[in-house]
Amino acid sequence: MGGILTERKSKSRAVFELRLHIVFVTKYRRPCLTEAVQQEAKQAFADILAQWDCALVEFGAEADHVHLIAEIHPALEISRLINNLKSASSKRLRNRFPEHFANFYWKPLLWHRAYYVGSVGAASLETVKRYVERQGTKARQYGTIQADDQSDIESD
């Protein structure tokens, strides 16, 4: 679970490279995510994503929120995945650390109902926009990519 993967995946007739940046905040932003809870959360998210045929690429956390970078597939309904990640991880963490969470919440909850999700790519938006805008030009018609475009796409 090191850096961003750049390997394309294939499944059924699709070749894809899809990653999401996901952020969950604890309910009332309570600082209840200790180091031990964070380590268990990382494993919980990795296990849950694997059940969805996805992968945890990167994980980061602070006392009141977590960041995930997840590699997903195109047949996925993102909102269902998000809801499952939140509910299953909450249940697992609360079962693993019941006394700890009882100090913060009297109801069986952990995450705020809101969340952040955004797409993450290997190339910047500006690089991809330039590439798309240049489609159909003479250089593209002959199947050549300018050296600066190719290096931008591979390095961003």
Buried (B, 14 or more C-beta within 10 A) or exposed (E): EEEEBEEEBEEEEEEEBBBBBBBBBBBEEBEBBEEEBBEBBBBBBBEBBEEBEBBBBBBEBEBBBBBBBBBBBEEBEBEEBBEBBBBBBBEBBBEBBEEBBEEBBEEEBBBBEEBEBEEBBBBEEEBBEBBEEEEEEEEBEEEEBBEEBEEBBEEE
